Amino acid sequence: MPEPKDVIIGILGASVALAGLLLVFSGLLFSQAAAFPRDTTDDVIIDGFKRAARMACWPFAVALVIAGACVLWLLCPLQAEYLFSWISFLILLIWTVAYGFWASWRLL
């Protein structure tokens, strides 16, 4: 069984890395939406890219909240923060996979 500190440090690193990937992906989608010529591209296509980029902001924010909870646990270890960190990280992983499939399917 891993030590709680090792679990929290792993979740901290993974959630920050996931937040970075989501931020880059969101920026890529926003820049793609801005790159379409307005006069020849249907607004539905541009709005689809913008919507997908905005949706990436939610798991990004949750990943940063999880990272904050991990740092709080490192400063003052409480069982509630530990449970919140790993349960919410598992939910974040599932949410990110669902978002990835949704965004890929939506933008095809």
Buried (B, 14 or more C-beta within 10 A) or exposed (E): EEEBEEBBBBBBEBBBEBBEBBBEBBEEBBEBBEEBEEEEEEEEEBEBBBBBBEBBEEBBEBBBBBBBBBEBBEEEEEEEBBEBBBEBBEEBBEBBEEBBEEBEEEEE
